[in-house]
Amino acid sequence: MIKIGASILSADFRFLKHEIEKVENAGVDFIHVDMMDGHFVPNISMGIGIANYVKKITNLPVDVHLMVENADIFLNEFKDMDFITFHIEAVRFPFRMINKIRELGAKPIVAINPATPLDMIEYILEEVYGVLLMTVEPGFSGQKFIMPMLKKIKRLKNLIEENNLETKILVDGGINRETAYLAVKSGADWLIASSAIFRNPDVNRAVKELRESALKALGERNEINRSL
């Protein structure tokens, strides 16, 4: 089943609780919190306090996405998170990072930037719950999906299947009704959308359209697999 996550990067922070209630009612599967430090990515977003506040006000699973340098020093601040996502480009000792995340009771997800080759994560695939493929250059909401990343999604899917793994593929960046279809058709399992949800005046319709596109693509993907 395809899961849809709402990234609060495009939410109205004046009414954050209400914004989260809206996406909960619209049927999203999890909340995604982007934490940026202005060093690893050229933007500063929400910090530890916001992430923990979100966890307190929602019953949905929460994924905190650490787009920061020295991500390991922040881990103990996220003891209640369901998922913790770290960037392979920002961590010197990924196996140590994965173990520390597990010790906190969270599921580890490794993120990888558009230009970073999949070779960087090949040897940790079986150790992580999922891989988050960035389909925009990280740092800002509302960017256009980088189409060559569809090839990367397909290659990652093949790598996972060749090794008989159950690792999830998450796709984040430029996700809308059209790119949701393309990403899932290429092999994505979870989609993360921000502006397509929070900047749509009809949040219910936005989530519904994303899910319909994703499920259509999944059906076609499964049909292709059955015919092989």
VMD Tcl script that draws the C-alpha trace (Angstrom):
set ca {
  {0.00 0.00 0.00}
  {1.32 3.43 -0.94}
  {1.64 5.84 1.98}
  {1.26 9.60 1.73}
  {3.16 11.87 4.10}
  {2.53 15.57 4.66}
  {5.65 17.67 5.08}
  {4.84 20.65 7.28}
  {7.50 22.79 5.58}
  {4.70 24.57 3.66}
  {2.25 24.68 6.55}
  {1.11 27.95 8.12}
  {3.03 27.91 11.40}
  {0.69 30.48 12.95}
  {-1.92 27.72 13.04}
  {0.23 24.61 13.08}
  {-2.09 22.50 15.22}
  {-5.01 23.31 12.91}
  {-2.89 22.64 9.84}
  {-1.97 19.19 11.13}
  {-5.58 18.45 12.05}
  {-6.57 19.27 8.47}
  {-4.16 16.78 6.93}
  {-5.09 14.17 9.52}
  {-8.74 14.54 8.52}
  {-7.74 14.42 4.85}
  {-6.27 10.96 5.40}
  {-2.49 11.34 5.20}
  {-0.53 8.44 6.68}
  {2.27 10.28 8.47}
  {3.71 13.72 9.24}
  {7.15 14.68 7.94}
  {9.21 17.32 9.76}
  {12.13 18.91 7.92}
  {14.85 20.15 10.25}
  {17.41 22.36 8.45}
  {20.48 24.07 9.87}
  {21.54 26.52 7.15}
  {24.81 24.62 6.68}
  {24.02 21.23 5.19}
  {21.26 22.92 3.18}
  {20.95 26.65 2.35}
  {17.93 27.24 4.55}
  {16.97 27.27 8.21}
  {13.65 25.72 9.11}
  {12.11 24.31 12.29}
  {14.10 22.96 15.19}
  {13.88 20.30 17.87}
  {11.04 22.00 19.73}
  {8.72 22.05 16.72}
  {9.40 18.39 15.93}
  {8.59 17.31 19.48}
  {5.51 19.54 19.58}
  {4.20 17.93 16.41}
  {4.67 14.49 17.94}
  {2.60 15.55 20.97}
  {-0.36 16.88 18.98}
  {-0.83 14.12 16.42}
  {-1.65 10.44 16.62}
  {-0.05 9.86 13.23}
  {3.50 8.53 12.91}
  {6.08 11.31 12.73}
  {9.25 11.28 10.66}
  {11.91 13.86 11.49}
  {14.20 14.55 8.53}
  {17.62 15.73 9.72}
  {19.00 17.95 6.96}
  {21.81 19.03 9.26}
  {25.51 18.61 9.82}
  {26.57 16.44 12.78}
  {23.12 14.86 12.88}
  {24.18 12.33 15.50}
  {24.46 14.99 18.23}
  {20.71 15.70 17.98}
  {19.46 12.13 18.23}
  {18.78 12.03 21.97}
  {16.34 14.93 21.52}
  {14.04 12.73 19.45}
  {13.24 9.86 21.78}
  {9.57 9.63 20.81}
  {9.83 9.77 17.01}
  {8.57 6.93 14.85}
  {11.12 7.49 12.09}
  {14.40 9.38 12.00}
  {15.82 10.20 8.59}
  {19.49 11.14 8.19}
  {21.50 12.09 5.11}
  {24.26 9.79 3.97}
  {26.19 12.87 2.82}
  {26.23 14.31 6.36}
  {27.14 11.25 8.42}
  {30.65 9.78 8.71}
  {29.61 6.58 10.46}
  {26.21 5.47 9.11}
  {26.11 2.08 10.85}
  {26.68 3.79 14.19}
  {23.93 6.26 13.34}
  {21.52 3.46 12.43}
  {22.18 1.65 15.69}
  {21.66 4.80 17.76}
  {18.32 5.46 16.04}
  {17.19 1.92 16.76}
  {18.22 2.28 20.40}
  {15.83 5.24 20.63}
  {12.99 3.03 19.41}
  {12.67 4.69 16.01}
  {13.01 3.22 12.52}
  {16.09 4.48 10.61}
  {15.71 5.95 7.14}
  {18.65 7.09 5.05}
  {18.22 10.05 2.70}
  {20.23 10.65 -0.43}
  {20.51 13.83 -2.51}
  {19.81 13.92 -6.26}
  {23.43 13.91 -7.42}
  {24.66 11.35 -4.86}
  {25.14 7.89 -6.41}
  {23.31 4.87 -5.02}
  {26.69 3.24 -4.37}
  {26.86 5.39 -1.23}
  {24.02 3.46 0.40}
  {24.30 0.00 -1.18}
  {25.91 -1.60 1.85}
  {23.45 -0.25 4.40}
  {20.26 -1.08 2.51}
  {19.47 -4.12 4.63}
  {20.09 -2.16 7.83}
  {17.59 0.66 7.25}
  {13.81 0.68 7.19}
  {13.75 2.88 4.12}
  {15.62 5.08 1.67}
  {14.41 8.62 1.07}
  {15.31 9.74 -2.43}
  {15.39 13.51 -2.78}
  {13.89 14.50 -6.12}
  {14.77 18.18 -5.69}
  {17.86 19.83 -4.29}
  {17.05 19.89 -0.57}
  {16.33 23.06 1.33}
  {13.21 24.69 -0.08}
  {9.59 23.72 -0.62}
  {7.80 24.19 -3.94}
  {10.63 23.14 -6.24}
  {10.13 21.28 -9.51}
  {10.61 17.51 -9.54}
  {13.94 16.53 -11.20}
  {12.78 14.07 -13.87}
  {16.06 12.10 -14.23}
  {15.44 10.93 -10.65}
  {12.84 8.51 -12.03}
  {15.77 6.43 -13.32}
  {17.28 6.50 -9.85}
  {14.03 5.27 -8.30}
  {13.94 2.37 -10.77}
  {17.57 1.46 -10.12}
  {17.03 1.50 -6.37}
  {13.92 -0.67 -6.72}
  {15.89 -3.19 -8.78}
  {18.70 -3.20 -6.22}
  {16.26 -3.86 -3.39}
  {14.50 -6.66 -5.25}
  {17.75 -8.29 -6.41}
  {18.80 -8.57 -2.76}
  {15.37 -9.78 -1.58}
  {15.00 -6.85 0.78}
  {11.86 -5.17 2.10}
  {13.42 -1.71 2.30}
  {10.90 1.03 1.53}
  {11.51 3.70 -1.09}
  {10.38 7.17 -0.03}
  {10.34 10.05 -2.51}
  {10.46 13.67 -1.39}
  {10.49 16.79 -3.53}
  {8.16 18.21 -6.14}
  {5.46 15.64 -5.46}
  {2.08 16.51 -6.95}
  {-0.68 14.62 -8.74}
  {1.43 14.10 -11.88}
  {4.77 13.27 -10.29}
  {3.14 11.02 -7.68}
  {2.02 8.79 -10.52}
  {5.47 8.79 -12.14}
  {7.32 8.12 -8.88}
  {5.13 5.17 -7.89}
  {5.22 3.74 -11.42}
  {9.01 3.81 -11.12}
  {9.03 2.00 -7.78}
  {8.26 4.41 -4.93}
  {6.42 3.08 -1.87}
  {5.91 6.25 0.16}
  {5.41 9.81 -1.10}
  {6.08 13.03 0.80}
  {4.31 16.18 -0.35}
  {4.36 19.67 1.08}
  {3.19 22.54 -1.11}
  {0.87 20.26 -3.11}
  {-1.04 19.67 0.13}
  {-0.70 22.73 2.33}
  {-0.86 25.32 -0.45}
  {-3.97 23.81 -1.94}
  {-7.13 25.54 -0.69}
  {-8.84 22.14 -0.63}
  {-6.57 19.86 1.41}
  {-9.00 16.93 1.27}
  {-9.06 17.04 -2.49}
  {-5.27 17.43 -2.69}
  {-4.64 14.29 -0.64}
  {-7.35 12.37 -2.49}
  {-5.80 13.23 -5.87}
  {-2.32 12.23 -4.70}
  {-3.60 8.89 -3.44}
  {-5.63 8.20 -6.58}
  {-2.61 8.91 -8.79}
  {-0.40 6.73 -6.62}
  {-2.84 3.83 -6.56}
  {-3.34 3.99 -10.31}
  {0.42 3.78 -10.82}
  {0.74 0.96 -8.30}
  {-1.92 -1.05 -10.12}
  {-0.09 -0.60 -13.42}
  {3.23 -1.46 -11.80}
  {1.84 -4.66 -10.34}
  {0.28 -5.59 -13.67}
  {3.65 -5.19 -15.39}
  {5.33 -7.33 -12.73}
  {2.74 -10.08 -13.12}
  {3.34 -10.17 -16.87}
  {7.11 -10.60 -16.55}
}
mol new
graphics top color blue
foreach p $ca { graphics top sphere $p radius 0.5 }
foreach p [lrange $ca 0 end-1] q [lrange $ca 1 end] { graphics top cylinder $p $q radius 0.2 }
display resetview
